[in-house]
Structure formats: C-alpha cells, structure tokens
Amino acid sequence: MDRIQRFIDWTGRATSWLSLVIVVLMATNVLLRYLFRTGSVWSQELEWHLLAPLILFGMSYAFLKGEHVRVDIVYTRFPERWKIAVDVLSALICAAVAVIVIVLSIKYVEQSYVIGEQSQDPGGLPYRWALKALIPLGFAVLFLQSLASAVLSWRRFRQVR
C-alpha cells in the first residue's frame, strides 16, 4: 500500500506542474488573440490536451490527500467507526466505478487508434488516440488509490472499537 501511495503522490506532484503550463499557455493564447489578433488551433487544442492528464491523474492525488468531495455536514456527525466504514465503502464504490470506466474506455481508445484519429481542424494536433489512452490509464491509477484507501481504512476499522 505504501508503494502505491508513494507512486500516486509522485504522479500527482509531477502532474500538478501541468497547471502552471496551462496557465502560461492560456495567458499567451489570450494575449496573442486580443493584442495581436493572431492565434493557432494547435495551441488552443494543447490547452485541453494538457488539461486531460491534469484531471485524470489529479483525481487520484486528490483522493490520496483526502481532498475529494464528500458530504462533510453529515460525515462529521458520525462516530469514528462509522466514518471509517463510510471511507471503506466509498473507496470500494470508487474502485468499481474505475473498473467500469476502464472496461468501457478501452474499445473507445482502440477505435480511435485504429482510425488514426486526429484533430479535424486544420492545424490541429495529431494523435488524438494518445490523449484518449489517458482515460483508462488515469482510471487505473484511481483504481489503485481506491484499493489502497479501502485496505488502509479497513485496517483502521478493525482497530477502532
């Protein structure tokens, strides 16, 4: 579990640098568009090409750090043992959803690869299948984090009386 969480921590920290790149890229695109009345399709597409891995790998990092969404107004009123039970159950549900997304997205990625999908806009980015391939990969990392969280929460559950 420790190795999985170290890997996800490293992945999340590395991926977080994409947010700086995205901000600089967006600011550059806005400046070019409004000050110089110019721009390029590839740089605009690059924004969401960078946003996809930020989100897909950032969700596992957020889960690791406990920054994911939960209904705290109810959760905070639970006894400690109930909170841990909710953590176990939600981690298992998250793992199941991750598996479903992985299974459903593989054919989607495969089809994109087979047809050599790329941007339909002139001057757009090629290899759209590579971006789509991040979907099952990102959810595989989320699956690992979900399992690690479930196991660690289960261990805590067994210790708390």
C-alpha positions in Angstrom: 0.0 0.0 0.0 2.8 2.3 0.8 4.4 1.9 -2.6 1.1 2.6 -4.3 0.6 5.7 -2.4 4.2 6.9 -2.9 3.7 6.3 -6.7 0.4 8.3 -6.7 1.9 11.1 -4.6 4.8 11.3 -7.1 2.4 11.2 -10.1 0.2 13.9 -8.6 3.1 16.2 -7.8 4.6 15.8 -11.3 1.2 16.3 -12.9 0.5 19.4 -10.9 3.2 21.2 -12.8 0.9 21.0 -15.8 -1.4 23.6 -14.2 1.4 26.1 -14.4 2.0 25.2 -18.1 -1.8 25.5 -18.8 -2.0 28.9 -17.2 1.0 30.2 -19.2 -0.4 28.7 -22.4 -3.8 30.2 -21.9 -2.5 33.6 -21.0 -0.3 33.5 -24.1 -3.2 32.5 -26.3 -5.4 35.3 -24.9 -2.6 37.9 -25.3 -2.0 36.8 -28.9 -5.7 36.8 -29.7 -6.6 40.2 -28.2 -3.4 42.2 -28.6 -2.1 40.8 -31.9 -5.2 39.4 -33.4 -3.5 36.1 -34.1 -3.5 32.6 -32.7 -3.2 29.0 -33.7 -5.5 26.0 -33.5 -2.8 23.7 -32.2 -2.1 25.9 -29.2 -5.8 26.1 -28.3 -6.1 22.3 -28.6 -3.0 21.9 -26.5 -4.8 23.6 -23.6 -7.3 20.7 -23.2 -4.7 18.1 -24.2 -2.8 19.2 -21.1 -6.0 19.6 -19.0 -6.9 15.9 -19.6 -3.9 14.4 -17.8 -4.1 17.0 -15.1 -7.6 15.9 -14.3 -7.2 12.2 -14.9 -4.1 11.9 -12.7 -5.0 14.7 -10.3 -8.2 12.9 -9.2 -6.1 10.1 -7.7 -3.8 12.6 -5.9 -6.9 14.4 -4.5 -8.2 11.1 -3.2 -4.9 10.3 -1.6 -4.7 13.6 0.1 -8.4 13.5 1.2 -9.3 16.5 -0.9 -12.1 14.7 -2.8 -15.7 15.7 -2.4 -17.8 14.2 0.4 -20.8 15.4 2.3 -19.0 16.6 5.4 -22.1 18.1 7.0 -23.3 14.5 7.6 -19.9 12.8 7.8 -18.6 15.0 10.6 -21.5 14.0 12.9 -20.8 10.2 12.6 -18.9 8.3 15.3 -15.4 7.5 14.3 -16.2 3.8 13.4 -19.0 4.9 11.1 -16.7 7.4 9.4 -14.2 4.7 8.7 -16.9 2.4 7.4 -18.1 5.1 5.0 -14.5 5.5 3.9 -14.2 1.8 3.2 -17.5 1.6 1.3 -16.8 4.8 -0.7 -13.3 3.6 -1.7 -14.8 0.3 -2.9 -17.5 2.0 -4.9 -14.9 4.3 -6.4 -12.8 1.2 -7.4 -15.8 -0.4 -9.0 -16.6 2.8 -11.0 -12.9 3.0 -12.1 -13.1 -0.6 -13.4 -16.3 0.2 -15.3 -14.7 3.3 -16.9 -11.6 1.3 -17.8 -13.5 -1.5 -19.4 -15.8 0.9 -21.3 -13.0 3.2 -22.5 -10.6 0.5 -23.9 -12.8 0.0 -27.0 -13.1 3.8 -27.4 -9.3 4.2 -27.3 -8.8 1.2 -29.6 -11.2 2.6 -32.2 -9.5 6.0 -32.1 -6.1 4.3 -32.6 -7.3 2.1 -35.5 -8.7 5.0 -37.4 -5.7 7.2 -36.6 -7.9 9.8 -35.1 -6.6 13.4 -35.1 -8.0 16.9 -34.9 -10.5 17.7 -37.6 -9.4 21.3 -37.6 -6.7 22.5 -40.0 -3.5 23.0 -38.0 -4.8 20.9 -35.1 -3.0 18.3 -33.1 -2.5 14.7 -34.4 -2.6 11.5 -32.3 -5.9 12.1 -30.5 -5.9 8.4 -29.6 -2.9 9.1 -27.3 -4.9 11.6 -25.4 -7.8 9.2 -25.2 -5.5 6.5 -24.0 -5.0 8.5 -20.8 -8.6 7.7 -19.8 -8.1 4.0 -18.9 -4.6 4.8 -17.6 -5.9 7.6 -15.3 -8.7 5.4 -14.0 -6.3 2.6 -13.4 -4.3 4.9 -11.1 -7.6 5.8 -9.4 -8.4 2.1 -9.0 -5.1 1.5 -7.3 -5.6 4.5 -5.0 -9.2 3.3 -4.2 -7.9 -0.1 -3.3 -5.1 1.3 -1.1 -7.6 3.6 0.6 -10.0 0.7 1.2 -7.4 -1.5 2.7 -6.0 1.2 4.9 -9.4 2.2 6.1 -10.3 -1.4 6.7 -7.2 -1.8 8.9 -8.3 1.3 10.9 -11.8 0.0 11.1 -10.6 -3.2 12.7 -8.6 -1.3 15.3 -11.3 1.2 16.4 -13.9 0.0 18.8 
